[in-house]
Amino acid sequence: MDGLEDSLDKCSASALGPTVVIPPTDTGVPNLQFTSGCTLQDLIDQCGVGVKNHGQFVSCVSHLTNDLRKQGILTSAQR
């Protein structure tokens, strides 16, 4: 449970581990939680839904992390 009321939670079954894991690698990047109820891990996991190949997944994660870096949420190293 992430502490956000289910009716407001965009990711009701959040991945709550301490760091982001892209199997088999633990990236060491903190698994941040956003006001939407989603964690960074949730958002990265969503990049894998419906993709046809690894390149599409990588592109999605790259766009996501670039946006978070521009907002000052992630550092360049974490990106």
mmCIF file of the N, C-alpha and C atoms, coordinates in Angstrom:
data_MODEL
# 
_entry.id   MODEL 
# 
loop_
_atom_site.group_PDB 
_atom_site.id 
_atom_site.type_symbol 
_atom_site.label_atom_id 
_atom_site.label_alt_id 
_atom_site.label_comp_id 
_atom_site.label_asym_id 
_atom_site.label_entity_id 
_atom_site.label_seq_id 
_atom_site.pdbx_PDB_ins_code 
_atom_site.Cartn_x 
_atom_site.Cartn_y 
_atom_site.Cartn_z 
_atom_site.occupancy 
_atom_site.B_iso_or_equiv 
_atom_site.pdbx_formal_charge 
_atom_site.auth_seq_id 
_atom_site.auth_comp_id 
_atom_site.auth_asym_id 
_atom_site.auth_atom_id 
_atom_site.pdbx_PDB_model_num 
ATOM 1   N N  . MET A 1 1  ? 0.849  -1.177 0.000   1.00 0.00 ? 1  MET A N  1 
ATOM 2   C CA . MET A 1 1  ? 0.000  0.000  0.000   1.00 0.00 ? 1  MET A CA 1 
ATOM 3   C C  . MET A 1 1  ? 0.896  1.242  0.000   1.00 0.00 ? 1  MET A C  1 
ATOM 4   N N  . ASP A 1 2  ? 0.567  2.204  -0.864  1.00 0.00 ? 2  ASP A N  1 
ATOM 5   C CA . ASP A 1 2  ? 1.386  3.405  -0.983  1.00 0.00 ? 2  ASP A CA 1 
ATOM 6   C C  . ASP A 1 2  ? 0.833  4.606  -0.231  1.00 0.00 ? 2  ASP A C  1 
ATOM 7   N N  . GLY A 1 3  ? -0.307 4.433  0.448   1.00 0.00 ? 3  GLY A N  1 
ATOM 8   C CA . GLY A 1 3  ? -0.839 5.499  1.280   1.00 0.00 ? 3  GLY A CA 1 
ATOM 9   C C  . GLY A 1 3  ? -1.764 6.470  0.570   1.00 0.00 ? 3  GLY A C  1 
ATOM 10  N N  . LEU A 1 4  ? -2.002 6.290  -0.707  1.00 0.00 ? 4  LEU A N  1 
ATOM 11  C CA . LEU A 1 4  ? -2.891 7.181  -1.454  1.00 0.00 ? 4  LEU A CA 1 
ATOM 12  C C  . LEU A 1 4  ? -4.240 6.490  -1.629  1.00 0.00 ? 4  LEU A C  1 
ATOM 13  N N  . GLU A 1 5  ? -5.319 7.245  -1.433  1.00 0.00 ? 5  GLU A N  1 
ATOM 14  C CA . GLU A 1 5  ? -6.668 6.698  -1.593  1.00 0.00 ? 5  GLU A CA 1 
ATOM 15  C C  . GLU A 1 5  ? -6.817 6.103  -2.990  1.00 0.00 ? 5  GLU A C  1 
ATOM 16  N N  . ASP A 1 6  ? -7.369 4.900  -3.066  1.00 0.00 ? 6  ASP A N  1 
ATOM 17  C CA . ASP A 1 6  ? -7.456 4.172  -4.333  1.00 0.00 ? 6  ASP A CA 1 
ATOM 18  C C  . ASP A 1 6  ? -8.138 4.958  -5.440  1.00 0.00 ? 6  ASP A C  1 
ATOM 19  N N  . SER A 1 7  ? -9.138 5.755  -5.129  1.00 0.00 ? 7  SER A N  1 
ATOM 20  C CA . SER A 1 7  ? -9.849 6.500  -6.168  1.00 0.00 ? 7  SER A CA 1 
ATOM 21  C C  . SER A 1 7  ? -8.964 7.578  -6.815  1.00 0.00 ? 7  SER A C  1 
ATOM 22  N N  . LEU A 1 8  ? -7.884 7.972  -6.138  1.00 0.00 ? 8  LEU A N  1 
ATOM 23  C CA . LEU A 1 8  ? -6.968 8.991  -6.656  1.00 0.00 ? 8  LEU A CA 1 
ATOM 24  C C  . LEU A 1 8  ? -5.676 8.396  -7.206  1.00 0.00 ? 8  LEU A C  1 
ATOM 25  N N  . ASP A 1 9  ? -5.487 7.109  -6.973  1.00 0.00 ? 9  ASP A N  1 
ATOM 26  C CA . ASP A 1 9  ? -4.226 6.435  -7.272  1.00 0.00 ? 9  ASP A CA 1 
ATOM 27  C C  . ASP A 1 9  ? -4.215 5.917  -8.701  1.00 0.00 ? 9  ASP A C  1 
ATOM 28  N N  . LYS A 1 10 ? -3.317 6.443  -9.530  1.00 0.00 ? 10 LYS A N  1 
ATOM 29  C CA . LYS A 1 10 ? -3.220 6.002  -10.916 1.00 0.00 ? 10 LYS A CA 1 
ATOM 30  C C  . LYS A 1 10 ? -2.457 4.688  -11.048 1.00 0.00 ? 10 LYS A C  1 
ATOM 31  N N  . CYS A 1 11 ? -1.818 4.261  -9.975  1.00 0.00 ? 11 CYS A N  1 
ATOM 32  C CA . CYS A 1 11 ? -1.067 2.998  -9.958  1.00 0.00 ? 11 CYS A CA 1 
ATOM 33  C C  . CYS A 1 11 ? -1.374 2.293  -8.647  1.00 0.00 ? 11 CYS A C  1 
ATOM 34  N N  . SER A 1 12 ? -2.537 1.681  -8.580  1.00 0.00 ? 12 SER A N  1 
ATOM 35  C CA . SER A 1 12 ? -3.007 1.125  -7.308  1.00 0.00 ? 12 SER A CA 1 
ATOM 36  C C  . SER A 1 12 ? -2.179 -0.054 -6.801  1.00 0.00 ? 12 SER A C  1 
ATOM 37  N N  . ALA A 1 13 ? -1.463 -0.714 -7.672  1.00 0.00 ? 13 ALA A N  1 
ATOM 38  C CA . ALA A 1 13 ? -0.618 -1.841 -7.256  1.00 0.00 ? 13 ALA A CA 1 
ATOM 39  C C  . ALA A 1 13 ? 0.846  -1.467 -7.466  1.00 0.00 ? 13 ALA A C  1 
ATOM 40  N N  . SER A 1 14 ? 1.269  -0.372 -6.843  1.00 0.00 ? 14 SER A N  1 
ATOM 41  C CA . SER A 1 14 ? 2.608  0.169  -7.060  1.00 0.00 ? 14 SER A CA 1 
ATOM 42  C C  . SER A 1 14 ? 3.720  -0.796 -6.680  1.00 0.00 ? 14 SER A C  1 
ATOM 43  N N  . ALA A 1 15 ? 4.794  -0.717 -7.465  1.00 0.00 ? 15 ALA A N  1 
ATOM 44  C CA . ALA A 1 15 ? 6.037  -1.410 -7.143  1.00 0.00 ? 15 ALA A CA 1 
ATOM 45  C C  . ALA A 1 15 ? 6.754  -0.543 -6.114  1.00 0.00 ? 15 ALA A C  1 
ATOM 46  N N  . LEU A 1 16 ? 6.868  -1.029 -4.890  1.00 0.00 ? 16 LEU A N  1 
ATOM 47  C CA . LEU A 1 16 ? 7.359  -0.193 -3.786  1.00 0.00 ? 16 LEU A CA 1 
ATOM 48  C C  . LEU A 1 16 ? 8.782  -0.519 -3.342  1.00 0.00 ? 16 LEU A C  1 
ATOM 49  N N  . GLY A 1 17 ? 9.530  -1.236 -4.154  1.00 0.00 ? 17 GLY A N  1 
ATOM 50  C CA . GLY A 1 17 ? 10.924 -1.522 -3.798  1.00 0.00 ? 17 GLY A CA 1 
ATOM 51  C C  . GLY A 1 17 ? 11.716 -0.235 -3.651  1.00 0.00 ? 17 GLY A C  1 
ATOM 52  N N  . PRO A 1 18 ? 12.841 -0.295 -2.953  1.00 0.00 ? 18 PRO A N  1 
ATOM 53  C CA . PRO A 1 18 ? 13.618 0.917  -2.684  1.00 0.00 ? 18 PRO A CA 1 
ATOM 54  C C  . PRO A 1 18 ? 14.332 1.499  -3.904  1.00 0.00 ? 18 PRO A C  1 
ATOM 55  N N  . THR A 1 19 ? 14.637 0.652  -4.884  1.00 0.00 ? 19 THR A N  1 
ATOM 56  C CA . THR A 1 19 ? 15.345 1.119  -6.074  1.00 0.00 ? 19 THR A CA 1 
ATOM 57  C C  . THR A 1 19 ? 14.664 0.584  -7.325  1.00 0.00 ? 19 THR A C  1 
ATOM 58  N N  . VAL A 1 20 ? 14.988 1.189  -8.456  1.00 0.00 ? 20 VAL A N  1 
ATOM 59  C CA . VAL A 1 20 ? 14.433 0.762  -9.738  1.00 0.00 ? 20 VAL A CA 1 
ATOM 60  C C  . VAL A 1 20 ? 15.210 -0.452 -10.229 1.00 0.00 ? 20 VAL A C  1 
ATOM 61  N N  . VAL A 1 21 ? 14.465 -1.499 -10.598 1.00 0.00 ? 21 VAL A N  1 
ATOM 62  C CA . VAL A 1 21 ? 15.067 -2.725 -11.128 1.00 0.00 ? 21 VAL A CA 1 
ATOM 63  C C  . VAL A 1 21 ? 14.545 -2.947 -12.539 1.00 0.00 ? 21 VAL A C  1 
ATOM 64  N N  . ILE A 1 22 ? 15.475 -3.053 -13.468 1.00 0.00 ? 22 ILE A N  1 
ATOM 65  C CA . ILE A 1 22 ? 15.158 -3.457 -14.830 1.00 0.00 ? 22 ILE A CA 1 
ATOM 66  C C  . ILE A 1 22 ? 15.864 -4.795 -14.998 1.00 0.00 ? 22 ILE A C  1 
ATOM 67  N N  . PRO A 1 23 ? 15.104 -5.882 -14.821 1.00 0.00 ? 23 PRO A N  1 
ATOM 68  C CA . PRO A 1 23 ? 15.718 -7.213 -14.726 1.00 0.00 ? 23 PRO A CA 1 
ATOM 69  C C  . PRO A 1 23 ? 16.750 -7.472 -15.810 1.00 0.00 ? 23 PRO A C  1 
ATOM 70  N N  . PRO A 1 24 ? 17.864 -8.004 -15.404 1.00 0.00 ? 24 PRO A N  1 
ATOM 71  C CA . PRO A 1 24 ? 18.233 -8.477 -14.069 1.00 0.00 ? 24 PRO A CA 1 
ATOM 72  C C  . PRO A 1 24 ? 18.988 -7.432 -13.244 1.00 0.00 ? 24 PRO A C  1 
ATOM 73  N N  . THR A 1 25 ? 18.965 -6.179 -13.670 1.00 0.00 ? 25 THR A N  1 
ATOM 74  C CA . THR A 1 25 ? 19.822 -5.156 -13.067 1.00 0.00 ? 25 THR A CA 1 
ATOM 75  C C  . THR A 1 25 ? 19.087 -4.279 -12.059 1.00 0.00 ? 25 THR A C  1 
ATOM 76  N N  . ASP A 1 26 ? 19.652 -4.189 -10.864 1.00 0.00 ? 26 ASP A N  1 
ATOM 77  C CA . ASP A 1 26 ? 19.211 -3.189 -9.884  1.00 0.00 ? 26 ASP A CA 1 
ATOM 78  C C  . ASP A 1 26 ? 19.991 -1.931 -10.212 1.00 0.00 ? 26 ASP A C  1 
ATOM 79  N N  . THR A 1 27 ? 19.303 -0.902 -10.679 1.00 0.00 ? 27 THR A N  1 
ATOM 80  C CA . THR A 1 27 ? 19.977 0.312  -11.153 1.00 0.00 ? 27 THR A CA 1 
ATOM 81  C C  . THR A 1 27 ? 20.572 1.141  -10.023 1.00 0.00 ? 27 THR A C  1 
ATOM 82  N N  . GLY A 1 28 ? 20.081 0.931  -8.804  1.00 0.00 ? 28 GLY A N  1 
ATOM 83  C CA . GLY A 1 28 ? 20.527 1.754  -7.680  1.00 0.00 ? 28 GLY A CA 1 
ATOM 84  C C  . GLY A 1 28 ? 19.844 3.109  -7.629  1.00 0.00 ? 28 GLY A C  1 
ATOM 85  N N  . VAL A 1 29 ? 19.012 3.412  -8.622  1.00 0.00 ? 29 VAL A N  1 
ATOM 86  C CA . VAL A 1 29 ? 18.286 4.686  -8.661  1.00 0.00 ? 29 VAL A CA 1 
ATOM 87  C C  . VAL A 1 29 ? 17.095 4.575  -7.707  1.00 0.00 ? 29 VAL A C  1 
ATOM 88  N N  . PRO A 1 30 ? 16.925 5.558  -6.822  1.00 0.00 ? 30 PRO A N  1 
ATOM 89  C CA . PRO A 1 30 ? 15.792 5.505  -5.892  1.00 0.00 ? 30 PRO A CA 1 
ATOM 90  C C  . PRO A 1 30 ? 14.457 5.387  -6.627  1.00 0.00 ? 30 PRO A C  1 
ATOM 91  N N  . ASN A 1 31 ? 13.595 4.535  -6.107  1.00 0.00 ? 31 ASN A N  1 
ATOM 92  C CA . ASN A 1 31 ? 12.264 4.337  -6.679  1.00 0.00 ? 31 ASN A CA 1 
ATOM 93  C C  . ASN A 1 31 ? 11.341 5.409  -6.119  1.00 0.00 ? 31 ASN A C  1 
ATOM 94  N N  . LEU A 1 32 ? 11.398 6.570  -6.732  1.00 0.00 ? 32 LEU A N  1 
ATOM 95  C CA . LEU A 1 32 ? 10.637 7.728  -6.267  1.00 0.00 ? 32 LEU A CA 1 
ATOM 96  C C  . LEU A 1 32 ? 9.141  7.490  -6.372  1.00 0.00 ? 32 LEU A C  1 
ATOM 97  N N  . GLN A 1 33 ? 8.394  8.095  -5.461  1.00 0.00 ? 33 GLN A N  1 
ATOM 98  C CA . GLN A 1 33 ? 6.933  8.021  -5.528  1.00 0.00 ? 33 GLN A CA 1 
ATOM 99  C C  . GLN A 1 33 ? 6.404  9.404  -5.875  1.00 0.00 ? 33 GLN A C  1 
ATOM 100 N N  . PHE A 1 34 ? 5.471  9.440  -6.817  1.00 0.00 ? 34 PHE A N  1 
ATOM 101 C CA . PHE A 1 34 ? 4.907  10.688 -7.296  1.00 0.00 ? 34 PHE A CA 1 
ATOM 102 C C  . PHE A 1 34 ? 3.511  10.897 -6.716  1.00 0.00 ? 34 PHE A C  1 
ATOM 103 N N  . THR A 1 35 ? 3.017  12.124 -6.767  1.00 0.00 ? 35 THR A N  1 
ATOM 104 C CA . THR A 1 35 ? 1.714  12.449 -6.190  1.00 0.00 ? 35 THR A CA 1 
ATOM 105 C C  . THR A 1 35 ? 0.571  11.716 -6.886  1.00 0.00 ? 35 THR A C  1 
ATOM 106 N N  . SER A 1 36 ? 0.821  11.188 -8.066  1.00 0.00 ? 36 SER A N  1 
ATOM 107 C CA . SER A 1 36 ? -0.196 10.412 -8.796  1.00 0.00 ? 36 SER A CA 1 
ATOM 108 C C  . SER A 1 36 ? -0.429 9.056  -8.149  1.00 0.00 ? 36 SER A C  1 
ATOM 109 N N  . GLY A 1 37 ? 0.480  8.663  -7.253  1.00 0.00 ? 37 GLY A N  1 
ATOM 110 C CA . GLY A 1 37 ? 0.419  7.330  -6.660  1.00 0.00 ? 37 GLY A CA 1 
ATOM 111 C C  . GLY A 1 37 ? 1.345  6.358  -7.360  1.00 0.00 ? 37 GLY A C  1 
ATOM 112 N N  . CYS A 1 38 ? 1.917  6.771  -8.473  1.00 0.00 ? 38 CYS A N  1 
ATOM 113 C CA . CYS A 1 38 ? 2.841  5.926  -9.218  1.00 0.00 ? 38 CYS A CA 1 
ATOM 114 C C  . CYS A 1 38 ? 4.265  6.118  -8.706  1.00 0.00 ? 38 CYS A C  1 
ATOM 115 N N  . THR A 1 39 ? 5.028  5.040  -8.791  1.00 0.00 ? 39 THR A N  1 
ATOM 116 C CA . THR A 1 39 ? 6.453  5.125  -8.492  1.00 0.00 ? 39 THR A CA 1 
ATOM 117 C C  . THR A 1 39 ? 7.215  5.196  -9.810  1.00 0.00 ? 39 THR A C  1 
ATOM 118 N N  . LEU A 1 40 ? 8.491  5.524  -9.713  1.00 0.00 ? 40 LEU A N  1 
ATOM 119 C CA . LEU A 1 40 ? 9.327  5.533  -10.912 1.00 0.00 ? 40 LEU A CA 1 
ATOM 120 C C  . LEU A 1 40 ? 9.340  4.140  -11.539 1.00 0.00 ? 40 LEU A C  1 
ATOM 121 N N  . GLN A 1 41 ? 9.400  3.107  -10.700 1.00 0.00 ? 41 GLN A N  1 
ATOM 122 C CA . GLN A 1 41 ? 9.369  1.736  -11.211 1.00 0.00 ? 41 GLN A CA 1 
ATOM 123 C C  . GLN A 1 41 ? 8.081  1.486  -11.986 1.00 0.00 ? 41 GLN A C  1 
ATOM 124 N N  . ASP A 1 42 ? 6.948  1.958  -11.466 1.00 0.00 ? 42 ASP A N  1 
ATOM 125 C CA . ASP A 1 42 ? 5.666  1.792  -12.174 1.00 0.00 ? 42 ASP A CA 1 
ATOM 126 C C  . ASP A 1 42 ? 5.733  2.408  -13.568 1.00 0.00 ? 42 ASP A C  1 
ATOM 127 N N  . LEU A 1 43 ? 6.261  3.623  -13.639 1.00 0.00 ? 43 LEU A N  1 
ATOM 128 C CA . LEU A 1 43 ? 6.313  4.336  -14.917 1.00 0.00 ? 43 LEU A CA 1 
ATOM 129 C C  . LEU A 1 43 ? 7.223  3.624  -15.904 1.00 0.00 ? 43 LEU A C  1 
ATOM 130 N N  . ILE A 1 44 ? 8.350  3.115  -15.416 1.00 0.00 ? 44 ILE A N  1 
ATOM 131 C CA . ILE A 1 44 ? 9.262  2.370  -16.286 1.00 0.00 ? 44 ILE A CA 1 
ATOM 132 C C  . ILE A 1 44 ? 8.606  1.063  -16.716 1.00 0.00 ? 44 ILE A C  1 
ATOM 133 N N  . ASP A 1 45 ? 7.942  0.386  -15.792 1.00 0.00 ? 45 ASP A N  1 
ATOM 134 C CA . ASP A 1 45 ? 7.237  -0.854 -16.147 1.00 0.00 ? 45 ASP A CA 1 
ATOM 135 C C  . ASP A 1 45 ? 6.182  -0.597 -17.223 1.00 0.00 ? 45 ASP A C  1 
ATOM 136 N N  . GLN A 1 46 ? 5.503  0.545  -17.145 1.00 0.00 ? 46 GLN A N  1 
ATOM 137 C CA . GLN A 1 46 ? 4.485  0.884  -18.146 1.00 0.00 ? 46 GLN A CA 1 
ATOM 138 C C  . GLN A 1 46 ? 5.097  1.024  -19.536 1.00 0.00 ? 46 GLN A C  1 
ATOM 139 N N  . CYS A 1 47 ? 6.372  1.401  -19.601 1.00 0.00 ? 47 CYS A N  1 
ATOM 140 C CA . CYS A 1 47 ? 7.050  1.505  -20.901 1.00 0.00 ? 47 CYS A CA 1 
ATOM 141 C C  . CYS A 1 47 ? 7.130  0.148  -21.599 1.00 0.00 ? 47 CYS A C  1 
ATOM 142 N N  . GLY A 1 48 ? 7.069  -0.930 -20.845 1.00 0.00 ? 48 GLY A N  1 
ATOM 143 C CA . GLY A 1 48 ? 7.146  -2.262 -21.436 1.00 0.00 ? 48 GLY A CA 1 
ATOM 144 C C  . GLY A 1 48 ? 5.823  -2.829 -21.898 1.00 0.00 ? 48 GLY A C  1 
ATOM 145 N N  . VAL A 1 49 ? 4.737  -2.141 -21.605 1.00 0.00 ? 49 VAL A N  1 
ATOM 146 C CA . VAL A 1 49 ? 3.412  -2.650 -21.963 1.00 0.00 ? 49 VAL A CA 1 
ATOM 147 C C  . VAL A 1 49 ? 3.123  -2.379 -23.440 1.00 0.00 ? 49 VAL A C  1 
ATOM 148 N N  . GLY A 1 50 ? 2.875  -3.423 -24.162 1.00 0.00 ? 50 GLY A N  1 
ATOM 149 C CA . GLY A 1 50 ? 2.473  -3.293 -25.558 1.00 0.00 ? 50 GLY A CA 1 
ATOM 150 C C  . GLY A 1 50 ? 3.577  -2.969 -26.550 1.00 0.00 ? 50 GLY A C  1 
ATOM 151 N N  . VAL A 1 51 ? 4.818  -2.964 -26.108 1.00 0.00 ? 51 VAL A N  1 
ATOM 152 C CA . VAL A 1 51 ? 5.902  -2.674 -27.054 1.00 0.00 ? 51 VAL A CA 1 
ATOM 153 C C  . VAL A 1 51 ? 6.195  -3.905 -27.898 1.00 0.00 ? 51 VAL A C  1 
ATOM 154 N N  . LYS A 1 52 ? 6.647  -3.650 -29.112 1.00 0.00 ? 52 LYS A N  1 
ATOM 155 C CA . LYS A 1 52 ? 6.921  -4.752 -30.031 1.00 0.00 ? 52 LYS A CA 1 
ATOM 156 C C  . LYS A 1 52 ? 8.376  -5.192 -30.000 1.00 0.00 ? 52 LYS A C  1 
ATOM 157 N N  . ASN A 1 53 ? 9.246  -4.346 -29.435 1.00 0.00 ? 53 ASN A N  1 
ATOM 158 C CA . ASN A 1 53 ? 10.664 -4.719 -29.386 1.00 0.00 ? 53 ASN A CA 1 
ATOM 159 C C  . ASN A 1 53 ? 11.377 -3.928 -28.291 1.00 0.00 ? 53 ASN A C  1 
ATOM 160 N N  . HIS A 1 54 ? 12.595 -4.321 -28.020 1.00 0.00 ? 54 HIS A N  1 
ATOM 161 C CA . HIS A 1 54 ? 13.392 -3.698 -26.959 1.00 0.00 ? 54 HIS A CA 1 
ATOM 162 C C  . HIS A 1 54 ? 13.647 -2.218 -27.251 1.00 0.00 ? 54 HIS A C  1 
ATOM 163 N N  . GLY A 1 55 ? 13.815 -1.875 -28.516 1.00 0.00 ? 55 GLY A N  1 
ATOM 164 C CA . GLY A 1 55 ? 14.072 -0.485 -28.891 1.00 0.00 ? 55 GLY A CA 1 
ATOM 165 C C  . GLY A 1 55 ? 12.940 0.443  -28.483 1.00 0.00 ? 55 GLY A C  1 
ATOM 166 N N  . GLN A 1 56 ? 11.706 -0.013 -28.614 1.00 0.00 ? 56 GLN A N  1 
ATOM 167 C CA . GLN A 1 56 ? 10.568 0.804  -28.205 1.00 0.00 ? 56 GLN A CA 1 
ATOM 168 C C  . GLN A 1 56 ? 10.580 1.016  -26.693 1.00 0.00 ? 56 GLN A C  1 
ATOM 169 N N  . PHE A 1 57 ? 10.914 -0.021 -25.938 1.00 0.00 ? 57 PHE A N  1 
ATOM 170 C CA . PHE A 1 57 ? 11.012 0.099  -24.489 1.00 0.00 ? 57 PHE A CA 1 
ATOM 171 C C  . PHE A 1 57 ? 12.097 1.113  -24.117 1.00 0.00 ? 57 PHE A C  1 
ATOM 172 N N  . VAL A 1 58 ? 13.258 0.974  -24.711 1.00 0.00 ? 58 VAL A N  1 
ATOM 173 C CA . VAL A 1 58 ? 14.380 1.869  -24.418 1.00 0.00 ? 58 VAL A CA 1 
ATOM 174 C C  . VAL A 1 58 ? 14.021 3.313  -24.764 1.00 0.00 ? 58 VAL A C  1 
ATOM 175 N N  . SER A 1 59 ? 13.360 3.520  -25.886 1.00 0.00 ? 59 SER A N  1 
ATOM 176 C CA . SER A 1 59 ? 12.953 4.864  -26.292 1.00 0.00 ? 59 SER A CA 1 
ATOM 177 C C  . SER A 1 59 ? 11.995 5.475  -25.272 1.00 0.00 ? 59 SER A C  1 
ATOM 178 N N  . CYS A 1 60 ? 11.026 4.702  -24.824 1.00 0.00 ? 60 CYS A N  1 
ATOM 179 C CA . CYS A 1 60 ? 10.057 5.182  -23.834 1.00 0.00 ? 60 CYS A CA 1 
ATOM 180 C C  . CYS A 1 60 ? 10.761 5.566  -22.532 1.00 0.00 ? 60 CYS A C  1 
ATOM 181 N N  . VAL A 1 61 ? 11.649 4.694  -22.052 1.00 0.00 ? 61 VAL A N  1 
ATOM 182 C CA . VAL A 1 61 ? 12.371 4.971  -20.808 1.00 0.00 ? 61 VAL A CA 1 
ATOM 183 C C  . VAL A 1 61 ? 13.248 6.206  -20.982 1.00 0.00 ? 61 VAL A C  1 
ATOM 184 N N  . SER A 1 62 ? 13.860 6.353  -22.139 1.00 0.00 ? 62 SER A N  1 
ATOM 185 C CA . SER A 1 62 ? 14.716 7.507  -22.407 1.00 0.00 ? 62 SER A CA 1 
ATOM 186 C C  . SER A 1 62 ? 13.907 8.805  -22.367 1.00 0.00 ? 62 SER A C  1 
ATOM 187 N N  . HIS A 1 63 ? 12.739 8.827  -23.014 1.00 0.00 ? 63 HIS A N  1 
ATOM 188 C CA . HIS A 1 63 ? 11.885 10.022 -22.980 1.00 0.00 ? 63 HIS A CA 1 
ATOM 189 C C  . HIS A 1 63 ? 11.432 10.332 -21.550 1.00 0.00 ? 63 HIS A C  1 
ATOM 190 N N  . LEU A 1 64 ? 11.006 9.302  -20.832 1.00 0.00 ? 64 LEU A N  1 
ATOM 191 C CA . LEU A 1 64 ? 10.553 9.477  -19.459 1.00 0.00 ? 64 LEU A CA 1 
ATOM 192 C C  . LEU A 1 64 ? 11.651 10.062 -18.590 1.00 0.00 ? 64 LEU A C  1 
ATOM 193 N N  . THR A 1 65 ? 12.825 9.464  -18.634 1.00 0.00 ? 65 THR A N  1 
ATOM 194 C CA . THR A 1 65 ? 13.908 9.912  -17.752 1.00 0.00 ? 65 THR A CA 1 
ATOM 195 C C  . THR A 1 65 ? 14.468 11.262 -18.185 1.00 0.00 ? 65 THR A C  1 
ATOM 196 N N  . ASN A 1 66 ? 14.444 11.561 -19.475 1.00 0.00 ? 66 ASN A N  1 
ATOM 197 C CA . ASN A 1 66 ? 14.859 12.902 -19.929 1.00 0.00 ? 66 ASN A CA 1 
ATOM 198 C C  . ASN A 1 66 ? 13.919 13.959 -19.371 1.00 0.00 ? 66 ASN A C  1 
ATOM 199 N N  . ASP A 1 67 ? 12.619 13.694 -19.435 1.00 0.00 ? 67 ASP A N  1 
ATOM 200 C CA . ASP A 1 67 ? 11.639 14.642 -18.891 1.00 0.00 ? 67 ASP A CA 1 
ATOM 201 C C  . ASP A 1 67 ? 11.846 14.840 -17.389 1.00 0.00 ? 67 ASP A C  1 
ATOM 202 N N  . LEU A 1 68 ? 12.086 13.755 -16.661 1.00 0.00 ? 68 LEU A N  1 
ATOM 203 C CA . LEU A 1 68 ? 12.288 13.860 -15.212 1.00 0.00 ? 68 LEU A CA 1 
ATOM 204 C C  . LEU A 1 68 ? 13.589 14.590 -14.883 1.00 0.00 ? 68 LEU A C  1 
ATOM 205 N N  . ARG A 1 69 ? 14.611 14.413 -15.716 1.00 0.00 ? 69 ARG A N  1 
ATOM 206 C CA . ARG A 1 69 ? 15.870 15.139 -15.509 1.00 0.00 ? 69 ARG A CA 1 
ATOM 207 C C  . ARG A 1 69 ? 15.663 16.628 -15.755 1.00 0.00 ? 69 ARG A C  1 
ATOM 208 N N  . LYS A 1 70 ? 14.950 16.982 -16.807 1.00 0.00 ? 70 LYS A N  1 
ATOM 209 C CA . LYS A 1 70 ? 14.678 18.391 -17.118 1.00 0.00 ? 70 LYS A CA 1 
ATOM 210 C C  . LYS A 1 70 ? 13.881 19.068 -16.009 1.00 0.00 ? 70 LYS A C  1 
ATOM 211 N N  . GLN A 1 71 ? 13.023 18.286 -15.319 1.00 0.00 ? 71 GLN A N  1 
ATOM 212 C CA . GLN A 1 71 ? 12.237 18.820 -14.207 1.00 0.00 ? 71 GLN A CA 1 
ATOM 213 C C  . GLN A 1 71 ? 13.046 18.873 -12.907 1.00 0.00 ? 71 GLN A C  1 
ATOM 214 N N  . GLY A 1 72 ? 14.263 18.360 -12.923 1.00 0.00 ? 72 GLY A N  1 
ATOM 215 C CA . GLY A 1 72 ? 15.098 18.353 -11.732 1.00 0.00 ? 72 GLY A CA 1 
ATOM 216 C C  . GLY A 1 72 ? 14.774 17.224 -10.762 1.00 0.00 ? 72 GLY A C  1 
ATOM 217 N N  . ILE A 1 73 ? 14.017 16.241 -11.214 1.00 0.00 ? 73 ILE A N  1 
ATOM 218 C CA . ILE A 1 73 ? 13.628 15.117 -10.368 1.00 0.00 ? 73 ILE A CA 1 
ATOM 219 C C  . ILE A 1 73 ? 14.725 14.060 -10.350 1.00 0.00 ? 73 ILE A C  1 
ATOM 220 N N  . LEU A 1 74 ? 15.354 13.833 -11.498 1.00 0.00 ? 74 LEU A N  1 
ATOM 221 C CA . LEU A 1 74 ? 16.476 12.914 -11.601 1.00 0.00 ? 74 LEU A CA 1 
ATOM 222 C C  . LEU A 1 74 ? 17.729 13.700 -11.956 1.00 0.00 ? 74 LEU A C  1 
ATOM 223 N N  . THR A 1 75 ? 18.864 13.208 -11.533 1.00 0.00 ? 75 THR A N  1 
ATOM 224 C CA . THR A 1 75 ? 20.131 13.785 -11.963 1.00 0.00 ? 75 THR A CA 1 
ATOM 225 C C  . THR A 1 75 ? 20.515 13.170 -13.293 1.00 0.00 ? 75 THR A C  1 
ATOM 226 N N  . SER A 1 76 ? 21.510 13.746 -13.956 1.00 0.00 ? 76 SER A N  1 
ATOM 227 C CA . SER A 1 76 ? 21.980 13.183 -15.217 1.00 0.00 ? 76 SER A CA 1 
ATOM 228 C C  . SER A 1 76 ? 22.496 11.765 -15.005 1.00 0.00 ? 76 SER A C  1 
ATOM 229 N N  . ALA A 1 77 ? 23.176 11.524 -13.903 1.00 0.00 ? 77 ALA A N  1 
ATOM 230 C CA . ALA A 1 77 ? 23.713 10.194 -13.608 1.00 0.00 ? 77 ALA A CA 1 
ATOM 231 C C  . ALA A 1 77 ? 22.576 9.191  -13.381 1.00 0.00 ? 77 ALA A C  1 
ATOM 232 N N  . GLN A 1 78 ? 21.514 9.606  -12.709 1.00 0.00 ? 78 GLN A N  1 
ATOM 233 C CA . GLN A 1 78 ? 20.385 8.707  -12.477 1.00 0.00 ? 78 GLN A CA 1 
ATOM 234 C C  . GLN A 1 78 ? 19.627 8.425  -13.755 1.00 0.00 ? 78 GLN A C  1 
ATOM 235 N N  . ARG A 1 79 ? 19.577 9.386  -14.631 1.00 0.00 ? 79 ARG A N  1 
ATOM 236 C CA . ARG A 1 79 ? 18.892 9.226  -15.897 1.00 0.00 ? 79 ARG A CA 1 
ATOM 237 C C  . ARG A 1 79 ? 19.495 8.100  -16.669 1.00 0.00 ? 79 ARG A C  1 
# 
